[in-house]
Amino acid sequence: MHIRLLPQGLDSLTTRELIRMGHQTPATIEQHDSQPFVFKVMDIPRDVASQLIAWLQSHAPPLSCWWHDATGAQPNTIDLLIGGTQALSRVLRQSAQQTPDLHVIVHALEQALQAQQDAPAHLQLGSTQLPLGQRTYVIGIVNVTPDSFSDGGLYLRPEQAVKHAEAMLEDGADMIDVGGASARPGATPVPPHVEAERVVPVVRQLVERFGALVSVDTYHASVAKAALDEGAVMINDISAMRFDPDMVSLLASHHAAVVLMHMQGNPQTMQQAPTYRHVIDEIYTFLAERLHTAVQHGIARERIVCDPGFGFGKTLRHNVDLLNGLPSFQSLGQPLLIGTSRKSFLGRLLRREVWDRLEGTMASVLYAAIRGAAFVRVHDVGPIAQAVRMLDAVRHPHARGQR
């Protein structure tokens, strides 16, 4: 069972949730509060749900509560979408003292509220702190590979990759993400030693020559260690530390930052008819569990970024739903990284080849930034950095001097 808090003031998300749950008349929701407290309980056992519903029924008039249910993902469970006044969580907590069956709900709700309350104010990258909530950070992609979907082979030699990264830094990249193995659908896995041979020389030069903040895109702990030893400050792990059992302890011991990304399957299987019962719920639950694992193993929340994984085991519809649902991930309390750059769903929507997706990338990046993305990972740094700066100047005028 998991609880996901819905952002206050975004009634469209609540409406969308109800429609997904099979309620076609969401306008019947009673809105007695300008910013109602809304949360979704996923896969709650039916016996516990019946106790909670009975409690809601008995408290609905004074609290102005409402609730809707749908069949859960697991047998004998349901999903509940619950809303009411801001006093709802407090009164529920008090009532649990007399109704022990509500304890499990209260505990899960308190954990969700605490996670949101303890959201880090900055991302710690080595000795550098990046303030969160004041601007959108641009990460430039450098693929030191022969077969990446967009630019495979263009920057395979270290000197080519470093020159390309230098241009990105001049164009406004806040960080460079270096990858030595393609993660495109169907990509052939690369041995870790080959991946390290591609990545390490580039990381070394970017740190030594430019003092750049460098992230490395890998799920191999040995590659991550080699990169961190050369000055990389973050590991972008598409497996969220699942593919290599040594990754989590390595990152904890090196005090490194990590990107936890969602992917259904692996690069060889992820686009073979990906399916979800509820794409937002499933990705949220996955990221919440991986976040918990990271923290339990000693990785500070100030060093954790979450990525819903656009294009990694998602159809066009899933990707569009993710863009619309990005505010749903705010209750994780972690900064979001969004990687829509040149992705195939943009090509299918706009009927453009991979090299002709700048406009689609820019639109998706700006929309993601408006809906909560703290980091955008892109190929075309120059025009997107300018667009993001303009957006930030309008959204965060008080922070313009930090540019």
Contacts in CASP RR format, 6 or more apart in sequence:
PFRMAT RR
TARGET T0000
AUTHOR 0000-0000-0000
METHOD contacts of the structure
MODEL  1
MHIRLLPQGLDSLTTRELIRMGHQTPATIEQHDSQPFVFKVMDIPRDVAS
QLIAWLQSHAPPLSCWWHDATGAQPNTIDLLIGGTQALSRVLRQSAQQTP
DLHVIVHALEQALQAQQDAPAHLQLGSTQLPLGQRTYVIGIVNVTPDSFS
DGGLYLRPEQAVKHAEAMLEDGADMIDVGGASARPGATPVPPHVEAERVV
PVVRQLVERFGALVSVDTYHASVAKAALDEGAVMINDISAMRFDPDMVSL
LASHHAAVVLMHMQGNPQTMQQAPTYRHVIDEIYTFLAERLHTAVQHGIA
RERIVCDPGFGFGKTLRHNVDLLNGLPSFQSLGQPLLIGTSRKSFLGRLL
RREVWDRLEGTMASVLYAAIRGAAFVRVHDVGPIAQAVRMLDAVRHPHAR
GQR
1 41 0 8 1.000
1 42 0 8 1.000
1 43 0 8 1.000
1 44 0 8 1.000
1 45 0 8 1.000
1 48 0 8 1.000
1 77 0 8 1.000
1 104 0 8 1.000
1 108 0 8 1.000
2 41 0 8 1.000
2 42 0 8 1.000
2 43 0 8 1.000
2 108 0 8 1.000
2 284 0 8 1.000
2 285 0 8 1.000
2 288 0 8 1.000
3 39 0 8 1.000
3 40 0 8 1.000
3 41 0 8 1.000
3 42 0 8 1.000
3 105 0 8 1.000
3 108 0 8 1.000
3 109 0 8 1.000
3 111 0 8 1.000
3 112 0 8 1.000
4 39 0 8 1.000
4 40 0 8 1.000
4 42 0 8 1.000
4 112 0 8 1.000
4 281 0 8 1.000
4 284 0 8 1.000
4 328 0 8 1.000
4 331 0 8 1.000
5 38 0 8 1.000
5 39 0 8 1.000
5 112 0 8 1.000
5 113 0 8 1.000
5 116 0 8 1.000
5 330 0 8 1.000
5 331 0 8 1.000
6 13 0 8 1.000
6 14 0 8 1.000
6 17 0 8 1.000
6 38 0 8 1.000
6 39 0 8 1.000
6 40 0 8 1.000
6 328 0 8 1.000
6 331 0 8 1.000
7 13 0 8 1.000
7 327 0 8 1.000
7 328 0 8 1.000
7 330 0 8 1.000
7 331 0 8 1.000
8 35 0 8 1.000
8 36 0 8 1.000
8 37 0 8 1.000
8 38 0 8 1.000
9 34 0 8 1.000
9 35 0 8 1.000
10 327 0 8 1.000
11 31 0 8 1.000
13 325 0 8 1.000
13 327 0 8 1.000
13 328 0 8 1.000
14 26 0 8 1.000
14 29 0 8 1.000
14 38 0 8 1.000
14 81 0 8 1.000
15 26 0 8 1.000
16 324 0 8 1.000
16 325 0 8 1.000
17 40 0 8 1.000
17 81 0 8 1.000
18 26 0 8 1.000
18 29 0 8 1.000
18 68 0 8 1.000
18 81 0 8 1.000
19 26 0 8 1.000
20 70 0 8 1.000
20 278 0 8 1.000
21 68 0 8 1.000
21 69 0 8 1.000
21 70 0 8 1.000
21 79 0 8 1.000
21 81 0 8 1.000
22 70 0 8 1.000
23 68 0 8 1.000
29 66 0 8 1.000
30 64 0 8 1.000
30 66 0 8 1.000
32 64 0 8 1.000
32 84 0 8 1.000
32 85 0 8 1.000
33 64 0 8 1.000
33 84 0 8 1.000
33 85 0 8 1.000
33 86 0 8 1.000
35 86 0 8 1.000
36 83 0 8 1.000
36 84 0 8 1.000
36 85 0 8 1.000
36 86 0 8 1.000
37 83 0 8 1.000
37 84 0 8 1.000
37 85 0 8 1.000
37 86 0 8 1.000
37 88 0 8 1.000
37 89 0 8 1.000
38 81 0 8 1.000
38 82 0 8 1.000
38 83 0 8 1.000
38 84 0 8 1.000
39 81 0 8 1.000
39 82 0 8 1.000
39 83 0 8 1.000
39 109 0 8 1.000
39 112 0 8 1.000
40 79 0 8 1.000
40 80 0 8 1.000
40 81 0 8 1.000
40 82 0 8 1.000
40 281 0 8 1.000
41 49 0 8 1.000
41 52 0 8 1.000
41 79 0 8 1.000
41 80 0 8 1.000
41 82 0 8 1.000
41 105 0 8 1.000
41 108 0 8 1.000
42 72 0 8 1.000
42 73 0 8 1.000
42 79 0 8 1.000
42 281 0 8 1.000
42 285 0 8 1.000
43 72 0 8 1.000
43 73 0 8 1.000
43 74 0 8 1.000
43 77 0 8 1.000
43 79 0 8 1.000
44 52 0 8 1.000
44 77 0 8 1.000
44 78 0 8 1.000
44 79 0 8 1.000
44 80 0 8 1.000
44 105 0 8 1.000
45 76 0 8 1.000
45 77 0 8 1.000
46 76 0 8 1.000
46 77 0 8 1.000
46 78 0 8 1.000
47 101 0 8 1.000
48 101 0 8 1.000
48 104 0 8 1.000
48 105 0 8 1.000
49 69 0 8 1.000
49 77 0 8 1.000
49 78 0 8 1.000
49 80 0 8 1.000
51 99 0 8 1.000
51 101 0 8 1.000
51 102 0 8 1.000
52 80 0 8 1.000
52 102 0 8 1.000
52 105 0 8 1.000
53 67 0 8 1.000
53 69 0 8 1.000
53 80 0 8 1.000
55 92 0 8 1.000
55 95 0 8 1.000
55 99 0 8 1.000
55 102 0 8 1.000
56 65 0 8 1.000
56 67 0 8 1.000
56 82 0 8 1.000
59 65 0 8 1.000
59 91 0 8 1.000
59 95 0 8 1.000
60 66 0 8 1.000
63 84 0 8 1.000
63 85 0 8 1.000
63 87 0 8 1.000
63 88 0 8 1.000
63 91 0 8 1.000
64 84 0 8 1.000
64 85 0 8 1.000
65 82 0 8 1.000
65 83 0 8 1.000
65 84 0 8 1.000
65 85 0 8 1.000
65 88 0 8 1.000
66 82 0 8 1.000
66 83 0 8 1.000
66 84 0 8 1.000
67 80 0 8 1.000
67 81 0 8 1.000
67 82 0 8 1.000
67 83 0 8 1.000
68 80 0 8 1.000
68 81 0 8 1.000
69 78 0 8 1.000
69 79 0 8 1.000
69 80 0 8 1.000
69 81 0 8 1.000
70 78 0 8 1.000
70 79 0 8 1.000
71 77 0 8 1.000
71 78 0 8 1.000
71 79 0 8 1.000
72 78 0 8 1.000
72 79 0 8 1.000
73 79 0 8 1.000
73 277 0 8 1.000
73 278 0 8 1.000
73 281 0 8 1.000
79 281 0 8 1.000
82 88 0 8 1.000
89 109 0 8 1.000
89 113 0 8 1.000
92 102 0 8 1.000
92 105 0 8 1.000
92 106 0 8 1.000
92 109 0 8 1.000
93 106 0 8 1.000
93 109 0 8 1.000
93 110 0 8 1.000
95 102 0 8 1.000
96 102 0 8 1.000
96 103 0 8 1.000
96 105 0 8 1.000
96 106 0 8 1.000
112 331 0 8 1.000
115 331 0 8 1.000
115 332 0 8 1.000
115 333 0 8 1.000
116 330 0 8 1.000
116 331 0 8 1.000
116 333 0 8 1.000
118 301 0 8 1.000
118 333 0 8 1.000
119 301 0 8 1.000
119 333 0 8 1.000
119 334 0 8 1.000
120 132 0 8 1.000
120 301 0 8 1.000
120 302 0 8 1.000
120 333 0 8 1.000
120 334 0 8 1.000
120 335 0 8 1.000
121 131 0 8 1.000
121 132 0 8 1.000
122 129 0 8 1.000
122 130 0 8 1.000
122 131 0 8 1.000
122 132 0 8 1.000
122 302 0 8 1.000
123 129 0 8 1.000
123 130 0 8 1.000
123 132 0 8 1.000
123 257 0 8 1.000
123 302 0 8 1.000
123 303 0 8 1.000
123 305 0 8 1.000
123 335 0 8 1.000
123 374 0 8 1.000
124 257 0 8 1.000
124 300 0 8 1.000
124 302 0 8 1.000
124 303 0 8 1.000
125 175 0 8 1.000
125 213 0 8 1.000
125 233 0 8 1.000
125 234 0 8 1.000
125 257 0 8 1.000
125 303 0 8 1.000
126 233 0 8 1.000
126 255 0 8 1.000
126 256 0 8 1.000
126 257 0 8 1.000
128 213 0 8 1.000
128 233 0 8 1.000
130 137 0 8 1.000
130 174 0 8 1.000
131 402 0 8 1.000
132 335 0 8 1.000
132 374 0 8 1.000
133 374 0 8 1.000
133 396 0 8 1.000
134 396 0 8 1.000
134 399 0 8 1.000
134 402 0 8 1.000
135 392 0 8 1.000
135 396 0 8 1.000
135 399 0 8 1.000
135 402 0 8 1.000
135 403 0 8 1.000
136 369 0 8 1.000
136 373 0 8 1.000
136 374 0 8 1.000
136 375 0 8 1.000
136 376 0 8 1.000
136 388 0 8 1.000
136 391 0 8 1.000
136 392 0 8 1.000
137 174 0 8 1.000
137 175 0 8 1.000
137 374 0 8 1.000
137 375 0 8 1.000
137 376 0 8 1.000
138 172 0 8 1.000
138 173 0 8 1.000
138 174 0 8 1.000
138 175 0 8 1.000
138 375 0 8 1.000
138 376 0 8 1.000
138 378 0 8 1.000
138 381 0 8 1.000
138 384 0 8 1.000
138 385 0 8 1.000
138 388 0 8 1.000
139 173 0 8 1.000
139 174 0 8 1.000
139 175 0 8 1.000
139 176 0 8 1.000
139 177 0 8 1.000
139 215 0 8 1.000
139 337 0 8 1.000
139 375 0 8 1.000
139 376 0 8 1.000
139 377 0 8 1.000
139 378 0 8 1.000
140 165 0 8 1.000
140 168 0 8 1.000
140 173 0 8 1.000
140 175 0 8 1.000
140 176 0 8 1.000
140 177 0 8 1.000
140 377 0 8 1.000
140 378 0 8 1.000
140 379 0 8 1.000
140 381 0 8 1.000
141 177 0 8 1.000
141 341 0 8 1.000
141 377 0 8 1.000
141 378 0 8 1.000
141 379 0 8 1.000
142 155 0 8 1.000
142 161 0 8 1.000
142 164 0 8 1.000
142 165 0 8 1.000
142 168 0 8 1.000
142 176 0 8 1.000
142 177 0 8 1.000
142 178 0 8 1.000
142 179 0 8 1.000
142 202 0 8 1.000
143 150 0 8 1.000
143 151 0 8 1.000
143 152 0 8 1.000
143 153 0 8 1.000
143 154 0 8 1.000
143 155 0 8 1.000
143 179 0 8 1.000
143 180 0 8 1.000
143 182 0 8 1.000
144 155 0 8 1.000
144 156 0 8 1.000
144 158 0 8 1.000
144 161 0 8 1.000
144 178 0 8 1.000
144 179 0 8 1.000
144 180 0 8 1.000
144 198 0 8 1.000
144 199 0 8 1.000
144 202 0 8 1.000
145 152 0 8 1.000
145 153 0 8 1.000
145 156 0 8 1.000
145 179 0 8 1.000
145 180 0 8 1.000
145 181 0 8 1.000
145 182 0 8 1.000
145 190 0 8 1.000
145 198 0 8 1.000
146 152 0 8 1.000
146 153 0 8 1.000
146 156 0 8 1.000
147 153 0 8 1.000
147 182 0 8 1.000
147 184 0 8 1.000
147 187 0 8 1.000
147 188 0 8 1.000
148 182 0 8 1.000
148 184 0 8 1.000
149 182 0 8 1.000
149 184 0 8 1.000
149 185 0 8 1.000
149 342 0 8 1.000
149 344 0 8 1.000
149 354 0 8 1.000
150 341 0 8 1.000
150 342 0 8 1.000
150 354 0 8 1.000
150 355 0 8 1.000
150 379 0 8 1.000
151 379 0 8 1.000
152 182 0 8 1.000
154 160 0 8 1.000
154 164 0 8 1.000
155 161 0 8 1.000
155 164 0 8 1.000
156 198 0 8 1.000
158 201 0 8 1.000
158 202 0 8 1.000
158 205 0 8 1.000
161 178 0 8 1.000
161 202 0 8 1.000
162 202 0 8 1.000
162 205 0 8 1.000
162 206 0 8 1.000
162 209 0 8 1.000
165 173 0 8 1.000
165 176 0 8 1.000
165 178 0 8 1.000
165 202 0 8 1.000
165 206 0 8 1.000
165 210 0 8 1.000
165 212 0 8 1.000
166 209 0 8 1.000
166 210 0 8 1.000
167 381 0 8 1.000
168 176 0 8 1.000
168 381 0 8 1.000
168 382 0 8 1.000
169 176 0 8 1.000
169 210 0 8 1.000
169 212 0 8 1.000
171 381 0 8 1.000
171 382 0 8 1.000
171 385 0 8 1.000
172 381 0 8 1.000
172 382 0 8 1.000
172 385 0 8 1.000
173 381 0 8 1.000
173 385 0 8 1.000
174 213 0 8 1.000
175 212 0 8 1.000
175 213 0 8 1.000
175 214 0 8 1.000
175 215 0 8 1.000
175 234 0 8 1.000
175 375 0 8 1.000
176 206 0 8 1.000
176 212 0 8 1.000
176 213 0 8 1.000
176 214 0 8 1.000
176 215 0 8 1.000
177 214 0 8 1.000
177 215 0 8 1.000
177 216 0 8 1.000
177 217 0 8 1.000
177 236 0 8 1.000
177 377 0 8 1.000
178 199 0 8 1.000
178 202 0 8 1.000
178 203 0 8 1.000
178 206 0 8 1.000
178 214 0 8 1.000
178 215 0 8 1.000
178 216 0 8 1.000
178 217 0 8 1.000
178 227 0 8 1.000
178 232 0 8 1.000
179 195 0 8 1.000
179 198 0 8 1.000
179 199 0 8 1.000
179 216 0 8 1.000
179 217 0 8 1.000
179 218 0 8 1.000
180 190 0 8 1.000
180 195 0 8 1.000
180 198 0 8 1.000
180 199 0 8 1.000
180 217 0 8 1.000
180 218 0 8 1.000
181 187 0 8 1.000
181 189 0 8 1.000
181 190 0 8 1.000
181 195 0 8 1.000
181 198 0 8 1.000
181 217 0 8 1.000
181 218 0 8 1.000
182 190 0 8 1.000
182 267 0 8 1.000
183 217 0 8 1.000
183 238 0 8 1.000
183 267 0 8 1.000
183 312 0 8 1.000
184 267 0 8 1.000
185 267 0 8 1.000
185 270 0 8 1.000
185 271 0 8 1.000
186 267 0 8 1.000
186 268 0 8 1.000
186 271 0 8 1.000
187 267 0 8 1.000
187 268 0 8 1.000
189 267 0 8 1.000
189 268 0 8 1.000
192 220 0 8 1.000
192 222 0 8 1.000
192 223 0 8 1.000
193 222 0 8 1.000
195 218 0 8 1.000
195 220 0 8 1.000
195 223 0 8 1.000
196 220 0 8 1.000
196 222 0 8 1.000
196 223 0 8 1.000
196 226 0 8 1.000
196 227 0 8 1.000
199 216 0 8 1.000
199 218 0 8 1.000
199 223 0 8 1.000
199 226 0 8 1.000
199 227 0 8 1.000
200 226 0 8 1.000
200 227 0 8 1.000
200 230 0 8 1.000
203 214 0 8 1.000
203 216 0 8 1.000
203 227 0 8 1.000
203 230 0 8 1.000
203 231 0 8 1.000
203 232 0 8 1.000
204 230 0 8 1.000
204 231 0 8 1.000
206 212 0 8 1.000
206 214 0 8 1.000
207 214 0 8 1.000
207 230 0 8 1.000
207 231 0 8 1.000
207 232 0 8 1.000
213 233 0 8 1.000
213 234 0 8 1.000
214 227 0 8 1.000
214 231 0 8 1.000
214 232 0 8 1.000
214 233 0 8 1.000
214 234 0 8 1.000
215 232 0 8 1.000
215 233 0 8 1.000
215 234 0 8 1.000
215 235 0 8 1.000
215 236 0 8 1.000
215 257 0 8 1.000
215 259 0 8 1.000
216 223 0 8 1.000
216 224 0 8 1.000
216 227 0 8 1.000
216 228 0 8 1.000
216 232 0 8 1.000
216 234 0 8 1.000
216 235 0 8 1.000
216 236 0 8 1.000
217 236 0 8 1.000
217 238 0 8 1.000
218 224 0 8 1.000
218 227 0 8 1.000
218 235 0 8 1.000
218 236 0 8 1.000
218 237 0 8 1.000
219 237 0 8 1.000
219 238 0 8 1.000
219 239 0 8 1.000
219 241 0 8 1.000
219 242 0 8 1.000
219 243 0 8 1.000
219 244 0 8 1.000
219 247 0 8 1.000
220 243 0 8 1.000
220 244 0 8 1.000
220 247 0 8 1.000
221 244 0 8 1.000
221 246 0 8 1.000
221 247 0 8 1.000
221 250 0 8 1.000
222 246 0 8 1.000
224 232 0 8 1.000
224 235 0 8 1.000
224 237 0 8 1.000
224 247 0 8 1.000
224 250 0 8 1.000
224 251 0 8 1.000
224 256 0 8 1.000
225 250 0 8 1.000
225 254 0 8 1.000
227 235 0 8 1.000
228 235 0 8 1.000
228 250 0 8 1.000
228 254 0 8 1.000
228 256 0 8 1.000
232 256 0 8 1.000
233 256 0 8 1.000
233 257 0 8 1.000
234 256 0 8 1.000
234 257 0 8 1.000
234 258 0 8 1.000
234 259 0 8 1.000
234 303 0 8 1.000
234 305 0 8 1.000
235 247 0 8 1.000
235 251 0 8 1.000
235 256 0 8 1.000
235 257 0 8 1.000
235 258 0 8 1.000
235 259 0 8 1.000
236 258 0 8 1.000
236 259 0 8 1.000
236 261 0 8 1.000
236 307 0 8 1.000
236 337 0 8 1.000
236 377 0 8 1.000
237 243 0 8 1.000
237 247 0 8 1.000
237 258 0 8 1.000
237 259 0 8 1.000
237 260 0 8 1.000
237 261 0 8 1.000
238 261 0 8 1.000
238 263 0 8 1.000
238 267 0 8 1.000
238 309 0 8 1.000
238 312 0 8 1.000
239 261 0 8 1.000
239 263 0 8 1.000
239 266 0 8 1.000
240 260 0 8 1.000
240 261 0 8 1.000
240 262 0 8 1.000
240 263 0 8 1.000
240 286 0 8 1.000
240 287 0 8 1.000
240 290 0 8 1.000
241 247 0 8 1.000
241 248 0 8 1.000
241 251 0 8 1.000
241 258 0 8 1.000
241 260 0 8 1.000
241 290 0 8 1.000
241 293 0 8 1.000
241 294 0 8 1.000
242 290 0 8 1.000
243 266 0 8 1.000
248 293 0 8 1.000
248 294 0 8 1.000
248 297 0 8 1.000
248 299 0 8 1.000
249 297 0 8 1.000
250 256 0 8 1.000
251 258 0 8 1.000
251 294 0 8 1.000
251 299 0 8 1.000
251 303 0 8 1.000
252 297 0 8 1.000
252 298 0 8 1.000
252 299 0 8 1.000
255 300 0 8 1.000
255 303 0 8 1.000
256 303 0 8 1.000
257 303 0 8 1.000
257 304 0 8 1.000
257 305 0 8 1.000
258 294 0 8 1.000
258 299 0 8 1.000
258 303 0 8 1.000
258 304 0 8 1.000
258 305 0 8 1.000
259 305 0 8 1.000
259 306 0 8 1.000
259 307 0 8 1.000
259 337 0 8 1.000
260 287 0 8 1.000
260 290 0 8 1.000
260 291 0 8 1.000
260 294 0 8 1.000
260 304 0 8 1.000
260 305 0 8 1.000
260 306 0 8 1.000
260 307 0 8 1.000
261 306 0 8 1.000
261 307 0 8 1.000
261 308 0 8 1.000
261 309 0 8 1.000
261 312 0 8 1.000
261 337 0 8 1.000
262 283 0 8 1.000
262 286 0 8 1.000
262 287 0 8 1.000
262 307 0 8 1.000
262 308 0 8 1.000
262 309 0 8 1.000
262 312 0 8 1.000
263 270 0 8 1.000
263 309 0 8 1.000
263 312 0 8 1.000
263 313 0 8 1.000
264 270 0 8 1.000
264 274 0 8 1.000
264 276 0 8 1.000
264 312 0 8 1.000
264 313 0 8 1.000
264 314 0 8 1.000
265 313 0 8 1.000
267 312 0 8 1.000
270 311 0 8 1.000
270 312 0 8 1.000
270 313 0 8 1.000
271 311 0 8 1.000
271 313 0 8 1.000
274 313 0 8 1.000
274 314 0 8 1.000
274 315 0 8 1.000
274 318 0 8 1.000
276 282 0 8 1.000
276 318 0 8 1.000
279 314 0 8 1.000
279 318 0 8 1.000
279 321 0 8 1.000
279 322 0 8 1.000
280 321 0 8 1.000
280 322 0 8 1.000
280 325 0 8 1.000
280 328 0 8 1.000
283 308 0 8 1.000
283 309 0 8 1.000
283 322 0 8 1.000
283 329 0 8 1.000
284 328 0 8 1.000
284 329 0 8 1.000
284 332 0 8 1.000
287 306 0 8 1.000
287 308 0 8 1.000
287 329 0 8 1.000
287 332 0 8 1.000
288 332 0 8 1.000
291 301 0 8 1.000
291 304 0 8 1.000
291 306 0 8 1.000
291 332 0 8 1.000
291 334 0 8 1.000
294 304 0 8 1.000
295 301 0 8 1.000
295 304 0 8 1.000
301 333 0 8 1.000
301 334 0 8 1.000
304 334 0 8 1.000
305 334 0 8 1.000
305 335 0 8 1.000
305 336 0 8 1.000
305 337 0 8 1.000
305 374 0 8 1.000
305 375 0 8 1.000
306 329 0 8 1.000
306 332 0 8 1.000
306 334 0 8 1.000
306 335 0 8 1.000
306 336 0 8 1.000
306 337 0 8 1.000
307 336 0 8 1.000
307 337 0 8 1.000
307 338 0 8 1.000
307 339 0 8 1.000
308 322 0 8 1.000
308 326 0 8 1.000
308 329 0 8 1.000
308 336 0 8 1.000
308 338 0 8 1.000
309 322 0 8 1.000
309 339 0 8 1.000
310 319 0 8 1.000
310 322 0 8 1.000
310 338 0 8 1.000
310 339 0 8 1.000
310 340 0 8 1.000
310 343 0 8 1.000
310 345 0 8 1.000
311 319 0 8 1.000
311 343 0 8 1.000
311 344 0 8 1.000
311 345 0 8 1.000
314 322 0 8 1.000
314 345 0 8 1.000
315 345 0 8 1.000
316 345 0 8 1.000
316 348 0 8 1.000
316 349 0 8 1.000
319 340 0 8 1.000
319 343 0 8 1.000
319 345 0 8 1.000
320 345 0 8 1.000
323 340 0 8 1.000
323 364 0 8 1.000
323 367 0 8 1.000
323 368 0 8 1.000
323 371 0 8 1.000
324 371 0 8 1.000
325 371 0 8 1.000
326 336 0 8 1.000
326 338 0 8 1.000
326 368 0 8 1.000
326 371 0 8 1.000
326 372 0 8 1.000
326 373 0 8 1.000
327 371 0 8 1.000
327 372 0 8 1.000
329 336 0 8 1.000
330 372 0 8 1.000
335 374 0 8 1.000
335 375 0 8 1.000
336 368 0 8 1.000
336 372 0 8 1.000
336 373 0 8 1.000
336 374 0 8 1.000
336 375 0 8 1.000
337 373 0 8 1.000
337 374 0 8 1.000
337 375 0 8 1.000
337 376 0 8 1.000
337 377 0 8 1.000
338 364 0 8 1.000
338 365 0 8 1.000
338 368 0 8 1.000
338 373 0 8 1.000
338 375 0 8 1.000
338 376 0 8 1.000
338 377 0 8 1.000
339 376 0 8 1.000
339 377 0 8 1.000
339 378 0 8 1.000
340 346 0 8 1.000
340 361 0 8 1.000
340 364 0 8 1.000
340 365 0 8 1.000
340 368 0 8 1.000
340 376 0 8 1.000
341 357 0 8 1.000
341 361 0 8 1.000
341 365 0 8 1.000
341 376 0 8 1.000
341 377 0 8 1.000
341 378 0 8 1.000
341 379 0 8 1.000
341 380 0 8 1.000
342 354 0 8 1.000
342 355 0 8 1.000
342 357 0 8 1.000
342 361 0 8 1.000
342 379 0 8 1.000
343 357 0 8 1.000
343 361 0 8 1.000
344 354 0 8 1.000
346 352 0 8 1.000
346 357 0 8 1.000
346 360 0 8 1.000
346 361 0 8 1.000
346 364 0 8 1.000
347 353 0 8 1.000
347 354 0 8 1.000
347 357 0 8 1.000
349 360 0 8 1.000
350 357 0 8 1.000
350 359 0 8 1.000
350 360 0 8 1.000
352 360 0 8 1.000
358 380 0 8 1.000
358 383 0 8 1.000
361 378 0 8 1.000
361 379 0 8 1.000
361 380 0 8 1.000
361 384 0 8 1.000
362 380 0 8 1.000
362 383 0 8 1.000
362 384 0 8 1.000
362 387 0 8 1.000
365 373 0 8 1.000
365 376 0 8 1.000
365 378 0 8 1.000
365 384 0 8 1.000
365 387 0 8 1.000
365 388 0 8 1.000
366 387 0 8 1.000
366 388 0 8 1.000
366 391 0 8 1.000
368 376 0 8 1.000
369 376 0 8 1.000
369 388 0 8 1.000
369 391 0 8 1.000
369 392 0 8 1.000
370 391 0 8 1.000
370 395 0 8 1.000
376 384 0 8 1.000
376 388 0 8 1.000
378 384 0 8 1.000
389 403 0 8 1.000
392 399 0 8 1.000
392 400 0 8 1.000
392 403 0 8 1.000
393 400 0 8 1.000
END
